Amino acid sequence: MARSVREDDDPAKRPRKIGSLAFADVRRDGARVYFELGEVIEGVDPYGYVYSPDERPVDDDLSDSVDSAFEHIRGPWYHWSDTY
């Protein structure tokens, strides 16, 4: 699934269900694929998993208003959260 997500996937196809797991959003950003489970508060602070096969993800957003955190799980999989 992670490798088949394209950057131009239709955002109207949300939420996405993969097996028994439901995700609020699945989106590609370069080589990374984000699997959003939800938000701490509606519209704020999303969290979920990131598939990053090429490198360990880092907070490379130049915006000072968003802090992204990544915690390694196994292989190319990471837990991810954004804080605004």
PyMOL commands that set and color helices and strands:
alter all, ss='L'
color gray80, all
select helices_A, chain A and resi 2-4
alter helices_A, ss='H'
color red, helices_A
select strands_A, chain A and resi 16-18+21-23+25-29+32-41+44-51+67-74+77-83
alter strands_A, ss='S'
color yellow, strands_A
deselect
rebuild
show_as cartoon
